[in-house]
Amino acid sequence: MVTPYKDPFAQLQRELERMLESTFGSVGAATVGVYPTVNVFDAGEQFVVKAELPGVDPQNVDIEVHDSTLVLRGERRFDDPAETNVAYHRREREQGQFRRVVRLPGKVDGDQAAASYHDGVLSIRVPKAKETQPRRVAIQAA
């Protein structure tokens, strides 16, 4: 039987990042330890959220929209090397359940939200609430 190798420097790095983040807030990139990473942008009549979920089966992802909050839940699974009798030399890809809460920058119509998944990127389009969409005002000449 092969004993899995745990890199002590990787463990030390994770522990240092966790301690610094709890003391000083986010260290380095704003997404250290946050999964999945997301981009949120305004596309006129809707907000678009793009989440990187490589290797995640879209059937294992749940999306909910409450008021102006989007919640992503799911699970990322890999083959368990313990069953194949191998030892890791480096393990940076995490697996397990995740939950990501994203505050959208305005009121939305969550009932009309739509999602698609392509090449490991989940795209969610959430229309803005009618009262927050820009309106054109016609000018009447006298």
Summary of the structure (lengths in Angstrom):
residues: 142
radius of gyration: 20.8
end to end distance: 89.8
largest distance: 89.8
contacts: 308
relative contact order: 0.21
helix: 21%
strand: 34%
